[in-house]
Structure formats: structure tokens, C-alpha cells
Amino acid sequence: MTEHRRQEAVGGLKARRAALRAIGRVLRDGAPLTFPRKEAASLDHAELAMARRISAAVFRHFARAESVLDNCLRHKPPMSVGNILRLAVTEIHACGTKPHAAVDQAVRLVTGDGRIRSYSGMVNAVLRRASGEEGWRWWADAGPPRLPEWISRRLEEAYGPDVLRRIEAAHEVPPPLDLTSRAAVGLEGLARRLGAESLPTGSLRLHEWGQVSELHGFADGAWWVQDAAAAIPVRLLGRIEGLRVVDLCAAPGGKSMQCAAVGAEIVAVDKSAERLETMRENLARTSLEIRLVNADALSWQPDADIIVIDAPCSATGTIRRNPELPYRRRGKGWLRSLEEGQKRLLQHGLRQVKPGGRVLYCVCSLLPGEGEHVVQWAVRELGAGVVRRDLREIGADPGWETTEGGVRLRPDYWPEIGGMDGFYAAVLTPRGS
């Protein structure tokens, strides 16, 4: 092996080891698919990018890989061995890695760990079969990944079986990169410089990109990363220049920055000091003025014309960006607890907003229990009103409006240009407004 090839192999092993640690944290601890700063700092840009890409692919294609391995394995191996097999199968069938390279790296990973070294022969044999003709047939026959029953049952009840299948198919495709521009003027010029597509709702979309920090406009804060669906809720508010806006669940800050960029006086509240620090970094880059407050949303007494509540939720609308979500273990009753918390936040916002003010309620969830049903409850139990808007004014499809006056966004929308995250949003007014 040449020195160059040897260095490539070492780098590949480092990336794969980091990916396996992240995969293990998801399946063992129910943690999100993230790379702690210390671990990320030990990898160079290419290694970290590879670790993120292949670990996400494992969960994006989890059911397909399991189907292939079920045909190859007589007995279930330890989790650490199983994760190496899942990673190698996914690399071969979904990531374009040459089979011999994926097998070689998997065997190296096993033999490099004294606790599982004895499985090296089995791993080699299983992966050679999985990468053969019958392995490709098993992969194809598995079809798009199915969502867990607790999600699919609710989605099928809400949207029907055909929509459920389209949503599941959308989750298998890596999403594009969407950007929100700091300034509405010069948008087309920025799109040309970036090589981006201008979306009807005002976002910019990149279908291919490298290092985000190397893209045109990053250094001078011309834009920030924000899915097109996540950028729509603030646009439902119309003109907010000069109004006082309080964002009660602000981090990572996309909606707060949208408000500040159009001239609103914005206070961003979040109970996570760490997430606010990330937001502070984005503000330094974009030069937007936002007052940051580290506090619990329910204890903060906002004095605001508009209150924004991007409520903590199941995040089921972001599965295509966070494919590990269906595989994270959750405590019993966690979804009901989220729904109760969402109602408390919305009630708090409706009580605290100034007379004549508005509350923007939104969640990155596909579940009506966290979106439509919460707003219907506020109308029924709290006497809230819902402010409807002609969605064509913001480049959105009028068909996205729901019966109670909110907006429902789904991953199977815009399939010809890369889809969008799942989201729900509604603008409400308190009783008597």
C-alpha cells in the first residue's frame, strides 16, 4: 500500500470510528446523532464530513440494511458488531463505496477492537454475501423505509396511506441545503453567486455544496441555514417593521433573525445557555441586533406586539434531516407531555401579548396532535382567533391552509425540487382582539 493510500485508509477508519460512536449513542442511549465538540475537533474537515454523512445514511436506510443482514445472519451479534455491519452494508448499497473497500474497513474496525476481534471472520463472510448479487436483490426488495408504528399510525389517520408512503419515500432522500437571506434586495444576485435556486417562498436552495463556511456570503453574514418550511411561519406575520417581537423558544435563532432582518425589535428567550451561545455566534456573523435572554419561556413576562412560539415538539417533521429520530428510545408518555407543554406555552403567549397583538405558534412536527389540535384547542377553550392569510402573497400554495386557518407543510410537497421539512404554523389573537 502506498503512503497516500495508507493515509486515506487511516482517515477513513477515524471517520468510521467516529460515526460508529455516534450511531451507538443513538441506539444505546437515545441521544441525538451529534458529534461533541471535542470529538469533532479531533477530525479534519473531510473526516468529520464523512462521519456525518455515513452515520446519517445508516439511519436513513436502516430498514433496508436490516433486511439484508437478516438474510445473512443466523444469530444477532453484539450491538457494536451489528453497527459495523449496518455501516458497511449502507456504504456499499447507498453511499457508493466500493464493496472491497467497505469490507476491508469493516474488518479493520473489528480487528482493532479486542472485545470483538473474534468476529472478524464472520463480518468478512457476511459482508461478502451482502455485497453480492443476492444482497443487492434483498436491498431492492426492502423498499423505502417504514416509519415506526407510533408515527405511521398517526400520519395514516391524518393524511391517508398514500400520503404516508410519499412521506416515507421523501425521508430516504438526503435533503438540499436551504438558506434565508439577510436582505430581501439583491436576492437574485446572491442566488447566482451561490449557484442556488430561488424558491417561490423566498428561500434559496442548493442541491450541491461543499463546506458551508466556504460558501459565498457566509463570512459576511449574507445568509443563514434554514429549511424553506421553517422560514414560512414568520412570513405569515406580514410587515412587522418597528414592532416588538419576543421569541420564547428562540434557539437556534432562524426565526428571530428573520424578524430582526426586517426591522423588528426582537428579544430572543431560550432556557439553554449552550444553544444561545450558538445563536450568539450567528448574530456576530450576520450583524443582526437581538437581545438574548437565558430564561424559561413560561417564567418570562414578555411585553410584546408579537410573540413567537416555536414550541418543543417531537421534531417528526425533520426526519429527513435527522433520520435517527425514529430510532431514538423515548420514555413512556413523552408525546403526551410534549402536547401538554405546547398548550401551556400557547396559553402563556396569548395571555401575555399586548392587546391587539398576535401569537405565532409553530412546530416542526408532522403530527396533528402537536399542530392543528393545539390550535383548535386554543380556539375552543381559550377563545383565541386565527388570522388567515392569502398564502399566494408569500409564494406558498393555498392548498397548504388547514381548516382552522393554519398552514400544514409536509416532506412530500415540492417533490420535483427536493421537498421540504414538515411544519405547522398558525397566527392567533387572544380572546376579544
HELIX and SHEET records of a PDB file:
HELIX    1   1 GLU A    3  ASP A   29  1                                  27    
HELIX    2   2 ARG A   37  ALA A   41  1                                   5    
HELIX    3   3 HIS A   45  ARG A   60  1                                  16    
HELIX    4   4 PHE A   62  CYS A   72  1                                  11    
HELIX    5   5 MET A   79  ALA A   94  1                                  16    
HELIX    6   6 PRO A   99  THR A  111  1                                  13    
HELIX    7   7 ARG A  117  TYR A  119  5                                   3    
HELIX    8   8 SER A  120  ALA A  130  1                                  11    
HELIX    9   9 GLU A  133  ALA A  142  1                                  10    
HELIX   10  10 GLU A  149  TYR A  159  1                                  11    
HELIX   11  11 PRO A  161  HIS A  171  1                                  11    
HELIX   12  12 LEU A  187  LEU A  194  1                                   8    
HELIX   13  13 VAL A  212  GLU A  214  5                                   3    
HELIX   14  14 ALA A  228  ARG A  235  1                                   8    
HELIX   15  15 GLY A  254  ALA A  261  1                                   8    
HELIX   16  16 ALA A  273  THR A  286  1                                  14    
HELIX   17  17 ALA A  297  SER A  299  5                                   3    
HELIX   18  18 THR A  316  THR A  318  5                                   3    
HELIX   19  19 LEU A  325  TYR A  327  5                                   3    
HELIX   20  20 TRP A  334  GLN A  352  1                                  19    
HELIX   21  21 PRO A  368  GLU A  370  5                                   3    
HELIX   22  22 GLU A  372  LEU A  382  1                                  11    
HELIX   23  23 LEU A  391  ILE A  394  5                                   4    
HELIX   24  24 PRO A  398  TRP A  400  5                                   3    
HELIX   25  25 PRO A  415  ILE A  417  5                                   3    
SHEET    1   A 4 GLU A 197  SER A 198  0                                        
SHEET    2   A 4 LEU A 204  LEU A 206 -1                                        
SHEET    3   A 4 LEU A 177  SER A 181 -1                                        
SHEET    4   A 4 TRP A 223  VAL A 225 -1                                        
SHEET    1   B 7 ARG A 291  ASN A 294  0                                        
SHEET    2   B 7 GLU A 265  ASP A 270  1                                        
SHEET    3   B 7 ARG A 244  ASP A 247  1                                        
SHEET    4   B 7 ILE A 306  ASP A 310  1                                        
SHEET    5   B 7 ARG A 358  VAL A 363  1                                        
SHEET    6   B 7 PHE A 423  THR A 429 -1                                        
SHEET    7   B 7 GLY A 385  VAL A 387 -1                                        
SHEET    1   C 7 ARG A 291  ASN A 294  0                                        
SHEET    2   C 7 GLU A 265  ASP A 270  1                                        
SHEET    3   C 7 ARG A 244  ASP A 247  1                                        
SHEET    4   C 7 ILE A 306  ASP A 310  1                                        
SHEET    5   C 7 ARG A 358  VAL A 363  1                                        
SHEET    6   C 7 PHE A 423  THR A 429 -1                                        
SHEET    7   C 7 VAL A 407  LEU A 409 -1                                        
END                                                                             
